[in-house]
Amino acid sequence: MDGHEREHKIRVLRIIGRLNVGGPSIHVVNLAAGLDPDRFEHLLVIGRESRDEGSMLDYALSRNVWPHRIEEIVTTFSLAPRDAIALKRLVSLIRLYRPHIVHTHTAKAGLLGRVAARLAGVPIVVHTFHGHVLHGYFGPLPSWGLRQLERTLAWFTDRLVTVSQQVKKDLIDYGVASDERISVIPLGLDLEPFLNAPIHRGQFRQDIGLRGEDKLVGIVGRIFPIKNHALFLESAARIAARDPATRFVIVGDGNLRSGLEQQSRQLGIKDRVLFTGWRADLARIYADLDVLVVSSNNEGTPVSAIEAMAASCPVVATRVGGVPDLITDGVNGRLVPAKDAEAIADAVIDLLGHREAAKNIGLNAMTSARERFDLKRLIKDVDHLYRELLSEKAIHLESVEPFHARA
């Protein structure tokens, strides 16, 4: 690569709090890997995930993305001395890398990364809300404090990005920023394995010893309070009482798992519930689910729902966050009130009992997922956003030496 080629590259430094299993990690890796290398130079900075969260570092490396890790970036919602160290290291790295754009993802990375970018004199700062923690996570006073913090940080930010219209509406309603300063860019995923999931039908069921007449209902994702797996188990007990042929699978892990295993025993459904831990063969699992449940108290855009939809698996989800932007009730999925185990059970039983209607919902879901959440669309949208911001600020792309980093 000669100096003339580098002169026209847009240099992006992207920061995420941790590369744990979940939608934001997939999103940032896909962007780092997918933006045209002839036009972009990219550095992904990550913090430290806890052991029970799972890591997507292997996924990043498989796509030739080599993150730079700053161990002091730890995703907690309180400030600690390590945050000052993380901030100092981010400022040093940014000054060395000299990006045109710093783009942050998730709350703690958004705080440290945006402050560091401004201290280092970065011309363009962008932050993506993959959801938000402005309600549903903490009590009234901490939530109020977080809203005040995000309003302040918005002044450090040239453009805010959300993954759904509902998350954008929440930010406007909470006074974080005005409409024109927030862009909506939905997730973009490599959906090909899930669109081809039907070729795996029957394999997972055989692995776990299900009989032909058994029905299978699952939940996929990190076992974390906001995902409300306890509600899934409460609904599972109601479903099992009404349809003895139904079995349940919990795919994922987290430090709440032992409590959920105890809950399944207390509910009398221990023998009907399989905990798989983390799995890489999600397409095989979606292929054999009769219904996927998303029981969250809050969501941005749940990746598990998009993947299941692409695999033609009907989804029953709580009507929270950006989920209504993804699912139209009765058309490409089912929506139910949050924290209502009986409503989840009713919707699941209805789908299990009306196979033709469930099949049509699954086909509609596949079509909408393929049309709306394609990876190429995401890359195009972000490319357009970056070029728009560079044009607005008349940024000249200076020649810089290549920067090499490893996790």
Residue pairs with C-beta under 8 A, 6 or more apart in sequence:
1 402
3 399
4 399
5 38
6 41
6 399
6 400
6 401
6 402
7 397
7 398
7 399
8 39
8 397
9 38
9 39
9 40
9 41
9 397
10 39
10 40
10 41
10 100
10 101
10 386
10 387
10 390
10 397
11 40
11 41
11 42
11 97
11 98
11 99
11 100
11 101
11 397
11 400
12 35
12 40
12 41
12 42
12 43
12 99
12 100
12 101
12 102
12 103
12 386
13 43
13 45
13 93
13 94
13 97
13 99
13 101
13 102
13 103
13 122
14 28
14 31
14 32
14 42
14 43
14 44
14 45
14 102
14 103
14 104
14 105
15 44
15 45
15 46
15 73
15 90
15 102
15 103
15 104
15 105
15 109
15 112
15 113
16 24
16 25
16 28
16 44
16 45
16 46
16 47
16 104
16 105
16 106
16 109
17 46
17 47
17 73
17 74
17 75
17 105
17 106
17 107
17 108
17 109
18 25
18 46
18 47
18 48
18 49
18 53
18 73
18 74
18 75
18 106
19 25
19 28
19 29
19 46
19 49
19 55
19 56
19 57
19 60
19 67
20 49
20 50
20 53
20 54
20 55
20 56
20 222
21 53
21 54
21 55
21 56
21 221
21 222
21 252
21 278
22 56
22 221
22 222
22 303
23 130
23 187
23 300
23 301
23 302
23 303
24 105
24 106
24 130
25 56
25 59
26 56
26 59
26 189
26 303
27 105
27 128
27 130
27 163
27 187
27 188
27 378
28 44
28 105
29 44
29 56
29 59
29 60
29 63
29 65
30 63
30 188
30 189
30 190
30 375
30 378
30 379
31 42
31 378
31 379
31 382
32 42
32 44
32 60
32 63
32 65
33 63
33 64
33 65
34 375
34 378
34 379
35 42
35 379
35 382
35 383
36 379
36 383
39 383
40 386
41 402
41 403
42 65
43 68
43 97
43 99
43 403
43 405
44 60
44 65
44 66
44 67
44 68
45 67
45 68
45 69
45 70
45 73
45 90
45 93
45 113
46 67
46 68
46 69
46 70
46 73
46 407
47 69
47 70
47 71
47 72
47 73
47 74
47 75
47 86
47 108
47 109
48 69
48 71
48 72
48 73
48 74
49 55
49 75
50 255
52 253
52 254
52 255
52 257
53 222
53 254
54 222
54 252
54 253
54 278
57 67
57 407
60 66
60 67
60 407
61 407
66 405
66 406
66 407
67 405
67 407
68 93
68 405
68 406
68 407
69 407
70 86
70 89
70 90
70 93
72 82
72 83
72 85
72 86
72 89
73 86
73 90
73 108
73 109
73 112
74 80
74 82
74 86
74 108
75 106
75 107
75 108
75 109
76 108
77 107
77 108
77 133
77 137
77 138
77 142
77 146
83 108
83 112
86 112
87 112
87 115
87 116
87 119
90 112
90 113
90 116
91 116
91 119
91 120
94 102
94 116
94 117
94 120
94 122
95 120
96 403
97 403
98 400
99 122
100 122
100 123
100 124
100 390
100 395
100 397
101 122
101 123
101 124
101 125
101 126
101 386
101 389
101 390
102 113
102 114
102 116
102 117
102 122
102 124
102 125
102 126
103 125
103 126
103 127
103 128
104 110
104 113
104 114
104 117
104 125
104 126
104 127
104 128
105 127
105 128
105 130
106 130
107 132
107 133
107 146
110 127
110 153
111 149
111 153
113 127
114 125
114 127
114 153
114 156
114 157
115 153
115 156
117 125
117 156
118 125
118 156
123 393
123 395
124 158
124 386
124 389
124 390
124 393
124 395
125 156
125 157
125 158
126 157
126 158
126 159
126 160
126 161
126 385
126 389
127 153
127 157
127 160
127 161
128 160
128 161
128 162
128 163
128 185
129 160
129 161
129 162
129 163
129 167
129 171
129 300
130 163
130 300
130 301
131 163
131 167
131 298
131 299
131 300
131 301
131 321
131 322
132 150
132 167
132 170
132 171
132 298
132 300
133 143
133 146
134 143
134 146
134 147
134 150
134 170
134 171
134 174
134 176
135 143
135 170
135 298
136 226
136 297
136 298
136 320
137 143
137 226
137 298
138 146
147 174
147 175
147 176
150 171
150 174
150 176
151 174
151 175
151 176
151 177
154 160
154 176
154 177
154 181
157 177
157 181
158 389
158 393
159 181
159 182
159 183
159 385
159 389
160 171
160 176
160 177
160 181
160 182
160 183
161 182
161 183
161 184
161 185
161 385
162 168
162 171
162 182
162 183
162 184
162 185
162 300
162 322
163 184
163 185
163 186
163 187
163 300
163 301
163 322
164 184
164 186
164 300
164 301
164 321
164 322
164 325
164 326
165 184
165 322
165 325
166 321
166 322
166 323
166 324
166 325
167 300
167 321
167 322
168 179
168 182
168 184
170 321
171 177
171 182
172 178
172 179
172 182
183 385
185 378
185 381
185 382
185 385
186 301
186 325
186 372
186 373
186 377
186 378
187 301
187 303
187 306
187 373
187 378
188 373
188 374
188 375
188 376
188 377
188 378
188 379
188 381
189 303
189 306
189 307
189 310
189 373
189 374
189 375
189 378
190 375
191 306
191 307
191 310
191 369
191 370
191 373
191 374
191 375
193 282
193 283
194 282
194 283
194 286
194 307
194 308
194 310
194 311
194 369
195 310
195 311
195 366
195 370
196 283
197 283
197 284
197 286
197 287
197 310
197 311
197 312
197 313
198 287
198 311
198 312
199 287
200 283
200 284
200 287
200 288
201 287
201 288
202 288
203 284
203 287
203 288
204 281
204 284
204 285
204 287
204 288
205 214
205 216
205 288
208 249
208 274
210 216
210 247
210 288
213 245
214 245
214 246
214 247
215 243
215 245
215 246
215 247
215 290
215 352
216 246
216 247
216 248
216 249
216 288
216 289
216 290
217 236
217 239
217 246
217 247
217 248
217 249
217 289
217 290
217 291
217 292
217 293
217 348
217 352
218 248
218 249
218 250
218 251
218 285
218 289
218 291
218 292
218 293
219 227
219 229
219 232
219 249
219 250
219 251
219 252
219 292
219 293
219 294
219 295
219 304
220 251
220 252
220 282
220 285
220 286
220 292
220 304
220 307
220 308
221 227
221 251
221 252
221 302
221 303
221 304
222 252
222 253
222 254
223 229
223 250
223 252
223 253
223 254
223 255
223 256
223 257
223 260
224 254
224 256
225 256
225 297
226 296
226 297
226 298
227 295
227 296
227 297
228 295
228 296
228 297
228 318
228 339
229 250
229 256
229 260
229 295
230 259
230 260
230 263
231 295
231 339
231 341
231 344
232 248
232 250
232 293
232 295
232 344
233 248
233 260
233 263
233 264
233 267
233 269
233 273
234 267
234 341
235 293
235 295
235 341
235 342
235 344
235 345
235 348
236 246
236 248
236 264
236 267
236 269
236 272
236 273
237 267
237 268
237 269
238 341
238 342
238 345
239 246
239 248
239 345
239 348
239 349
239 352
240 246
240 248
240 269
240 272
242 345
242 349
243 349
243 352
246 272
246 352
247 272
247 273
247 274
248 269
248 272
248 273
248 274
249 273
249 274
249 276
249 285
249 289
250 260
250 273
250 274
250 275
250 276
251 276
251 277
251 278
251 279
251 282
251 285
252 276
252 277
252 278
253 277
253 278
257 275
260 275
261 270
261 275
264 270
264 273
276 285
279 285
282 307
283 307
283 311
286 292
286 307
286 308
286 311
286 313
287 311
287 313
289 308
289 313
290 313
290 314
290 351
290 352
290 358
291 313
291 314
291 315
291 316
291 348
291 351
291 352
291 358
292 304
292 305
292 308
292 313
292 314
292 315
292 316
293 315
293 316
293 317
293 344
293 348
294 302
294 304
294 305
294 315
294 316
294 317
294 318
294 323
295 317
295 318
295 344
296 302
296 317
296 318
296 320
296 321
296 323
296 338
297 318
297 320
297 338
297 339
298 320
298 321
299 317
299 318
299 320
299 321
299 322
299 323
300 321
300 322
301 321
301 322
301 323
301 325
301 326
302 317
302 323
302 326
305 315
305 317
305 323
305 326
305 327
305 333
306 326
306 369
306 373
308 314
308 315
308 365
309 315
309 326
309 332
309 333
309 362
309 365
309 366
309 368
309 369
310 365
310 366
310 369
310 370
310 373
311 366
312 359
312 362
312 363
312 365
312 366
313 362
313 365
314 333
314 334
314 351
314 358
314 361
314 362
314 365
315 327
315 333
315 334
315 365
316 333
316 334
316 336
316 344
316 347
316 348
316 351
317 323
317 326
317 327
317 333
317 334
317 335
317 336
318 335
318 336
318 337
318 338
318 339
318 340
318 344
319 335
319 336
319 337
319 338
320 338
323 335
324 335
326 333
327 333
327 334
327 335
327 365
329 335
330 361
331 361
331 364
332 361
332 364
332 365
332 367
332 368
333 361
333 365
334 347
334 350
334 351
334 361
336 343
336 344
336 346
336 347
337 343
351 357
351 358
351 361
352 358
390 397
